[in-house]
Amino acid sequence: MPALHALPRRSPAPAWCRAALPLLAALCGGALPAAPALAGTATGSWRLNDTGLTRCVVFDPHAGYVFTPDCTGSGHDGEFGRDPARPNARDGHAGFSFEKTGAHGEPLPRQAADWSCVRDRVTGLMWEVKTGDGGPRDAGRRFRNQGDGQAGDASAYVAEANAAALCGATDWRLPTRRELESLMDFSVPEGGPLLDRAWFPHSPPALHWTSTPAEVHGGSPTYRWAVNFYSGGTLWYGGQYGEFAVRLVRGGATPPQRRWQAAGAELRDRTTGLVWRRCAEGQAWTGSTCNGSPTTFLTIRDAVAHAQGQALSAGQAWRVPNIKELASLAEAGVQRPAIDTAAFRGFQTEAYHSGTHWTENPVYSWRINFADGGMVRDHWGGKLLLVRDGD
């Protein structure tokens, strides 16, 4: 493989809703208990969680598209990733890996009946756990997302959790879009909530705010992305209007200053370790941009067949990305296309396939609409970016 060359990264989007309490210790009457260090709090890669899908789809000439538990050779989401490699559900469903945490940040055994937070061993993030007791962390509470610190705003809830030193920590914040999407389990039927309820009890099947701004209506700073744990998907909403659920997070990896490394027609993502083709299928890399028109694949079946053919001819394990991998490319703060065009040059705004089927109906699958970066499900065709695991 040619040498990889670093590309300049876009200026990061402004941080939102990161409430800070510099005099917190004094206000609380003394030093707060120190929270345990989290994996990934220094520089490092962002390890993506799998989607939770363990079924794949086959085409039956009599029944049409049907689900099957045998994913061997399917080229679909369920064939790849942590879920088939680590199917043990003792610490989370289908490749997820969690650890319970007590009220003061102490790790607890998985059999513990009462816990306040959950650490994600894959991503290094720590999440709050909701309650059903009517208290501050009750699952029924809803918030605006303007970042003004006023009562009823998500930023006020962040300050509230930090003042209480939830799980021994004072650095709680609203999650980014990618962080919140990492919890989603796409094997859960609509109605949800779409996450592992054995580890996250009292979880509302509802829209949840993120801290990630959405570039809509002339770049208004009041719009944010929200993740739908009822039916799936990620859409933007006005923070001054919607009142949605909130799940706080802390920790995580510090992204590298230069995310992308280029090697001709390939791009290595230094945050995830994935390698992407720089051009959509149907386009050709000229040495400076992508030329031509992307191919439209009417079904995942067509997209997977093409990916398998490319893998065979190239001698590399190219595949259709799952929806979390594809969503990792969506850039905040830009539209049409909502992707880093300094890396993906000549990228055309379209809906792009993932290999993740909707668990309710195998005809539908999850896509990213790169007009704005939204995550949607559809049965219509889309374009295709191929991915492979890094060496």
Phi, psi and omega in degrees: 000138178300160179299144180270133182244135183287139175255148177295139178269147176300154173299132182296148176295151180298146178282136181240149170057032177262078184294131180240144179234083186296336180256025187299315182300319180294318180297328182271003174086022179148183182292143178271154178297138182285129177282149178294148177295145180254144175299135176090007181285339172267190179297148180167176183273156175267111178273124183278135169289153172287178185269346183093351180284130177239355176257149175238183188235136173237158178257118177259125183298341180261322185257351183082213180283127180224154178280149176217144176282349180269105183263001185303122177074006184286328186077005181267175184310312187295348181278340191241163170093196185288330186296315175285334183279328183227071185283358181298122184267013182296330181238020178146154183285135164048057175095344172290151181218112186237160176223132179283148183227139181278181186296336180253012178092005182280138176294143181238155175292156183296339180279354183304137182271345183223123179211157187250333182218167178226130174264131176270112183290340181280310184269341184084001182277151171245134185241146172286152175251133182281164179235171175238030187256007181079004181276193184302327183259021182298139184295343182277351182288142179230153189219152165282178180215063178261344180074025185263359178075004183279159178304136181089357178261150180302325180296326177292325177292322175302312179298322179297314180293322179290323177295328179275357182050055179306126181053034176074016186235153179233023180239033177290152183202170171288140178286155169287170178302311183297321179298314182291321177298335182298334181280344189292134176247105186280003175275348183281132179296160178303141186111330167050213002288149185277067172199175184281101185288343176294333181254339180235073180292163178060026181279127181282136173281079193212168170293138179236134179289149167240173177271357187279120180288152177250135181273083180223160177050052177072024178077029179302129184287358183268000180259135181227159173280145176228141182256132186263107180270009173272309184233356184095171178097160179224124183224165179258150181216160176281122183296340181274350185250303184289142172242107188239173177287163179222135171233118185277159183219161170212163179083200181105167183278146172278121183294147178293155179297325179242108185285318191256140171239127186260139171224083182064241184274011180238154177229128173261128177271112183288348178274327183249341185084357180282152175244128182247147164290138187285335182245149172296151179299135186104339175263163179232140178279125183266354188108341178222342180199175176262131185244147178098183183254135178295147176281139173264123177258121188289330181223163172299324179306315178293317181296318180294318179300320178294315180299318179295323176294320178294320178297318181294316183287327182272343183070025178227152189278058176292146181206170173282130182290153170282173189291328179288324176295314181294320180295335180295344179274343184293126183261132175284147173088002177224157178220158172045064006260155178270065182207162180285099184284349172290333177264308180265080185282142181073016182291136182254137183289112178206175167275137184241140182293146157242168177269015184261112179279153170288126187294345180276332187205117186291350178285334182266150176216167181269139181228164166248125175270106186279011167295314178233352180095006183290149176263122184224164171244147184200163175250001179277173183285175179199175176273179188216126167250126180271150181224158171212159176290144179292156180290000000 
